[in-house]
């Protein structure tokens, strides 16, 4: 059984059985027909994925690996906040007429600051420290910038990464304020597992453990029947992720630098509605 499947099934069963509903509250998200999108949630879920054991992608349903990586590169490599730089339509609902999602995600990562070693944006500062100061306990990023929140079309969900080098191994903690478990949970896990692997490779390190901390892990009301269907599927063996070993520069990675070998998954015929 894929460890990612096991964790996802445990999370969903826990939320369904022990979660708290917000049906008595006013909520921001709406369904396409205008109805409020209510959720059942658990607070403070912490999941751990050992990337040396397996790549954490679901097999009980398909996770669109290439699209995950494309969005990751859009944010962390292109440092873009415009959907015209993205090869999918997942951000269309939050973009304005010019394609901008406001001062969010990639916009925050590309903002520069002056250090004694020179000028860096958040991504380049991480890359610098991993190579030149791996013992640092300050290697982290944060895109939840309060002064710019009012100009973001969607507040960041996954907002902070903390990197920590132990010997020759790079570990990371992903902090997430909110996680739509059905549509986005494994999507985010896959993305930040890839990010950790990328940073490790170009820094001469091994990728170790990804710890995912979720403040509000929720299932939407209209997703529950789909979740019940998905978690009944029989998990399969996790696929193997192959990364082009020749790449030593973070900015040289492309979507085609990654290959999933033997990815088998259960098909989901039901279309998943997305709350906006």
C-alpha positions, 0 to 999 in steps of 0.5 A: 500500500502506498503510504500516501494512500494510507495517510489520506484514507486515515485523514478522511475517515477521521474528518468524517467521523470526528470533524466539526461542521460549519453549517451554523456559520457564514462562509465565504466559499460558494458553489457554482450555483451560488449555494454556500459551500460548507465543510466538516473539518479537523484542526491541526493535522500533521502528516509525515512523508519519508521521500527516501522510502517512496514518492507520496502520490495517491493511487486510490485516485489519479493526481495529475503529476505534470500539472502539479509540477507545472504549477510548482515551477510557475510559483517557485521558478518563474515566480509568476502571478499571471495565469498566462505563464501557467499551462493549466486552468486551475487559477482561472477563477481567481484571475483578473482580465489581465491574467493576474491573481494579484500580489500572491504566490510567485509575486511574494517569492520574487520580492528581494531584500538586501543581506550582508551577502548581497540581494536575494529573493526568497527562493535564491536565499534558500538556495544560497543558504543550502550551499553556503550555510546548511547548519542555519535554522533560518532557511525558510520562506513565507508568502503570507505577507499581511501588507499585501493580502488586500491585493491578493485575489486568493490568500495563500493556502500553502504559505510557508516552507521551512528547510532543515539540513541534517547531515547530508539530508534535506528535510522540510516542513510545509505549513498550510492554513487551509486544505481542501482535502479532496481536490488539493491535499495530495496535489500539495504533497506531491508539489512540495515533495518535488520541491524538496527533491529539486532543492536537495539535488542542486545542493548536493543533498539527499531529500529526506522527510516532508512534514505537512502541517495543516491548520484547517483540513476539511471536506466540502459537503458536496465532496463527501459522496466522492470521498467515500467512493475514493477511500474504498478503492484498493491502494496500489504500490507507489510509483517511482519518481525519476529525476534528470540527474544532470540538472545542477541548477534549480532554474534548469528544471522543466516539467520534462525533468521528472518521470513517474514510472509504473504509476497505476491508479484507480479511475474516478469518473465523477467530476469534482466540483470546486468551491470558489 
